[in-house]
Amino acid sequence: MLSLNAVAYYGAVYKLLTVDYHAYLGLFTVALGGLYVALGVELWRQAPAERRDERPVLLTLGVALTLITLAAPIQFTAYRITIGWAVEAAALALTVARGAIPPTIHHGETDDDCAIDVVANQAREQRVRCAVSTSLGFGGNDSAIVMRAL
């Protein structure tokens, strides 16, 4: 019922705001996500520790995470997304120039069957000859940038 409420409320407000207040939709989405985080924290605090049910808390945090994830593509359109891509390109260039591969943070353990070389928790000093970054957009507006060390 909680997730259905979030979908119905957000859908109604989105329809109302999209015409005249589109610039504020991302902010509204983040604020609503924050409200669900606060609700999850309050549900956790109110439950007695000896018989605490985690499912409602996880559901509210899942709704909050979904809303916060939706906020970026809703808010960052036109020049704002271009700024984001520029920052991403700068980070890629820095990776190639420094010769250090940035880590995947908060990585617990890698599955033995995983064929991917995961750089876990700490940057790895290594010569980077070539790096690629992909950006996937709505409506098939996808791009990739490849940088090579000189």
C-alpha atoms as a printed R data frame, in Angstrom:
    type eleno elety resid chain resno      x       y       z
1   ATOM     1    CA   MET     A     1  0.000   0.000   0.000
2   ATOM     2    CA   LEU     A     2  2.900   2.330   0.798
3   ATOM     3    CA   SER     A     3  4.514   1.971  -2.632
4   ATOM     4    CA   LEU     A     4  1.146   2.347  -4.366
5   ATOM     5    CA   ASN     A     5  0.603   5.567  -2.403
6   ATOM     6    CA   ALA     A     6  3.987   6.893  -3.540
7   ATOM     7    CA   VAL     A     7  3.273   6.098  -7.190
8   ATOM     8    CA   ALA     A     8 -0.211   7.633  -7.134
9   ATOM     9    CA   TYR     A     9  0.877  10.769  -5.260
10  ATOM    10    CA   TYR     A    10  3.956  11.346  -7.372
11  ATOM    11    CA   GLY     A    11  2.047  10.734 -10.595
12  ATOM    12    CA   ALA     A    12 -0.659  13.248  -9.654
13  ATOM    13    CA   VAL     A    13  1.827  15.923  -8.565
14  ATOM    14    CA   TYR     A    14  3.978  15.335 -11.648
15  ATOM    15    CA   LYS     A    15  0.954  15.927 -13.875
16  ATOM    16    CA   LEU     A    16  0.088  19.126 -11.988
17  ATOM    17    CA   LEU     A    17  3.618  20.560 -11.919
18  ATOM    18    CA   THR     A    18  4.912  19.544 -15.348
19  ATOM    19    CA   VAL     A    19  3.161  22.343 -17.249
20  ATOM    20    CA   ASP     A    20  4.157  25.470 -15.303
21  ATOM    21    CA   TYR     A    21  6.781  24.302 -12.806
22  ATOM    22    CA   HIS     A    22  8.882  21.738 -14.674
23  ATOM    23    CA   ALA     A    23 12.110  23.310 -13.374
24  ATOM    24    CA   TYR     A    24 11.149  22.265  -9.822
25  ATOM    25    CA   LEU     A    25 10.203  18.640 -10.508
26  ATOM    26    CA   GLY     A    26 13.649  17.261  -9.686
27  ATOM    27    CA   LEU     A    27 13.751  19.166  -6.413
28  ATOM    28    CA   PHE     A    28 10.260  17.937  -5.550
29  ATOM    29    CA   THR     A    29 11.295  14.369  -6.363
30  ATOM    30    CA   VAL     A    30 14.340  14.554  -4.072
31  ATOM    31    CA   ALA     A    31 12.251  16.163  -1.303
32  ATOM    32    CA   LEU     A    32  9.662  13.392  -1.554
33  ATOM    33    CA   GLY     A    33 12.470  10.805  -1.467
34  ATOM    34    CA   GLY     A    34 13.816  12.492   1.670
35  ATOM    35    CA   LEU     A    35 10.368  12.305   3.214
36  ATOM    36    CA   TYR     A    36 10.302   8.553   2.632
37  ATOM    37    CA   VAL     A    37 13.796   8.202   4.144
38  ATOM    38    CA   ALA     A    38 12.533  10.060   7.226
39  ATOM    39    CA   LEU     A    39  9.490   7.786   7.331
40  ATOM    40    CA   GLY     A    40 11.738   4.709   7.166
41  ATOM    41    CA   VAL     A    41 13.934   6.002   9.985
42  ATOM    42    CA   GLU     A    42 10.882   6.763  12.122
43  ATOM    43    CA   LEU     A    43  9.410   3.299  11.488
44  ATOM    44    CA   TRP     A    44 12.744   1.799  12.575
45  ATOM    45    CA   ARG     A    45 12.856   3.872  15.771
46  ATOM    46    CA   GLN     A    46  9.248   3.163  16.764
47  ATOM    47    CA   ALA     A    47  9.503  -0.621  16.472
48  ATOM    48    CA   PRO     A    48 10.605  -2.513  19.589
49  ATOM    49    CA   ALA     A    49 14.099  -3.948  19.059
50  ATOM    50    CA   GLU     A    50 13.178  -7.495  20.096
51  ATOM    51    CA   ARG     A    51 10.470  -7.903  17.426
52  ATOM    52    CA   ARG     A    52 11.468  -5.394  14.777
53  ATOM    53    CA   ASP     A    53 10.103  -6.069  11.277
54  ATOM    54    CA   GLU     A    54 12.516  -4.765   8.647
55  ATOM    55    CA   ARG     A    55 10.186  -5.079   5.646
56  ATOM    56    CA   PRO     A    56  8.323  -1.743   6.027
57  ATOM    57    CA   VAL     A    57 11.604   0.068   6.582
58  ATOM    58    CA   LEU     A    58 13.191  -1.540   3.520
59  ATOM    59    CA   LEU     A    59 10.093  -0.718   1.472
60  ATOM    60    CA   THR     A    60 10.217   2.972   2.416
61  ATOM    61    CA   LEU     A    61 13.942   3.109   1.677
62  ATOM    62    CA   GLY     A    62 13.318   1.387  -1.675
63  ATOM    63    CA   VAL     A    63 10.670   3.979  -2.556
64  ATOM    64    CA   ALA     A    64 13.065   6.766  -1.487
65  ATOM    65    CA   LEU     A    65 15.905   5.331  -3.568
66  ATOM    66    CA   THR     A    66 13.632   5.045  -6.596
67  ATOM    67    CA   LEU     A    67 12.504   8.656  -6.261
68  ATOM    68    CA   ILE     A    68 16.032   9.966  -5.789
69  ATOM    69    CA   THR     A    69 17.190   7.939  -8.809
70  ATOM    70    CA   LEU     A    70 14.381   9.448 -10.889
71  ATOM    71    CA   ALA     A    71 15.308  12.988  -9.842
72  ATOM    72    CA   ALA     A    72 18.489  13.239 -11.909
73  ATOM    73    CA   PRO     A    73 17.014  12.591 -15.368
74  ATOM    74    CA   ILE     A    74 13.953  14.677 -14.514
75  ATOM    75    CA   GLN     A    75 15.934  17.681 -13.283
76  ATOM    76    CA   PHE     A    76 19.070  17.538 -15.390
77  ATOM    77    CA   THR     A    77 18.058  18.285 -18.932
78  ATOM    78    CA   ALA     A    78 19.539  20.533 -21.602
79  ATOM    79    CA   TYR     A    79 22.657  22.381 -20.401
80  ATOM    80    CA   ARG     A    80 22.629  20.757 -16.945
81  ATOM    81    CA   ILE     A    81 23.183  17.262 -18.316
82  ATOM    82    CA   THR     A    82 25.917  18.648 -20.557
83  ATOM    83    CA   ILE     A    83 27.709  19.932 -17.457
84  ATOM    84    CA   GLY     A    84 27.410  16.457 -15.944
85  ATOM    85    CA   TRP     A    85 28.926  14.889 -19.053
86  ATOM    86    CA   ALA     A    86 31.776  17.425 -18.949
87  ATOM    87    CA   VAL     A    87 32.537  16.479 -15.338
88  ATOM    88    CA   GLU     A    88 32.445  12.798 -16.325
89  ATOM    89    CA   ALA     A    89 34.859  13.459 -19.214
90  ATOM    90    CA   ALA     A    90 37.193  15.375 -16.870
91  ATOM    91    CA   ALA     A    91 37.204  12.442 -14.428
92  ATOM    92    CA   LEU     A    92 37.988  10.075 -17.296
93  ATOM    93    CA   ALA     A    93 40.843  12.297 -18.485
94  ATOM    94    CA   LEU     A    94 42.193  12.473 -14.918
95  ATOM    95    CA   THR     A    95 42.123   8.676 -14.705
96  ATOM    96    CA   VAL     A    96 44.185   8.372 -17.881
97  ATOM    97    CA   ALA     A    97 46.577  11.184 -16.890
98  ATOM    98    CA   ARG     A    98 47.177   9.985 -13.298
99  ATOM    99    CA   GLY     A    99 47.601   6.356 -14.190
100 ATOM   100    CA   ALA     A   100 45.294   5.250 -11.408
101 ATOM   101    CA   ILE     A   101 42.057   3.324 -11.730
102 ATOM   102    CA   PRO     A   102 39.359   4.613  -9.341
103 ATOM   103    CA   PRO     A   103 37.836   2.018  -7.027
104 ATOM   104    CA   THR     A   104 34.391   0.566  -6.626
105 ATOM   105    CA   ILE     A   105 33.712   1.657  -3.056
106 ATOM   106    CA   HIS     A   106 31.924  -0.436  -0.421
107 ATOM   107    CA   HIS     A   107 32.736  -3.648  -2.283
108 ATOM   108    CA   GLY     A   108 32.513  -6.668   0.004
109 ATOM   109    CA   GLU     A   109 33.805  -9.694  -1.825
110 ATOM   110    CA   THR     A   110 33.933 -10.701  -5.462
111 ATOM   111    CA   ASP     A   111 32.188 -13.865  -6.581
112 ATOM   112    CA   ASP     A   112 34.688 -16.495  -7.710
113 ATOM   113    CA   ASP     A   113 32.733 -16.943 -10.945
114 ATOM   114    CA   CYS     A   114 32.980 -13.232 -11.795
115 ATOM   115    CA   ALA     A   115 35.283 -12.713 -14.771
116 ATOM   116    CA   ILE     A   116 35.507  -8.948 -14.230
117 ATOM   117    CA   ASP     A   117 38.651  -7.464 -12.689
118 ATOM   118    CA   VAL     A   118 37.058  -5.433  -9.888
119 ATOM   119    CA   VAL     A   119 39.107  -2.602  -8.376
120 ATOM   120    CA   ALA     A   120 37.696  -2.882  -4.884
121 ATOM   121    CA   ASN     A   121 37.762  -0.111  -2.267
122 ATOM   122    CA   GLN     A   122 41.203   1.380  -3.106
123 ATOM   123    CA   ALA     A   123 42.496   2.939  -6.288
124 ATOM   124    CA   ARG     A   124 44.959   0.835  -8.246
125 ATOM   125    CA   GLU     A   125 48.117   2.484  -9.574
126 ATOM   126    CA   GLN     A   126 48.377   1.212 -13.123
127 ATOM   127    CA   ARG     A   127 49.166   2.695 -16.498
128 ATOM   128    CA   VAL     A   128 45.877   3.415 -18.253
129 ATOM   129    CA   ARG     A   129 46.376   3.500 -22.005
130 ATOM   130    CA   CYS     A   130 42.729   3.739 -22.973
131 ATOM   131    CA   ALA     A   131 39.472   4.448 -21.103
132 ATOM   132    CA   VAL     A   132 35.816   4.558 -22.125
133 ATOM   133    CA   SER     A   133 32.737   6.115 -20.584
134 ATOM   134    CA   THR     A   134 29.188   5.550 -21.781
135 ATOM   135    CA   SER     A   135 26.135   7.703 -21.149
136 ATOM   136    CA   LEU     A   136 22.682   6.356 -21.795
137 ATOM   137    CA   GLY     A   137 19.872   8.822 -22.378
138 ATOM   138    CA   PHE     A   138 16.142   8.732 -22.963
139 ATOM   139    CA   GLY     A   139 14.882   8.072 -26.464
140 ATOM   140    CA   GLY     A   140 18.091   6.418 -27.630
141 ATOM   141    CA   ASN     A   141 20.268   9.478 -27.036
142 ATOM   142    CA   ASP     A   142 23.276   7.407 -26.086
143 ATOM   143    CA   SER     A   143 26.915   8.382 -26.359
144 ATOM   144    CA   ALA     A   144 30.350   7.073 -25.563
145 ATOM   145    CA   ILE     A   145 33.666   8.827 -25.169
146 ATOM   146    CA   VAL     A   146 36.976   7.041 -25.548
147 ATOM   147    CA   MET     A   147 40.221   8.635 -24.363
148 ATOM   148    CA   ARG     A   148 43.700   7.371 -25.070
149 ATOM   149    CA   ALA     A   149 46.952   8.325 -23.414
150 ATOM   150    CA   LEU     A   150 49.437  10.121 -25.673
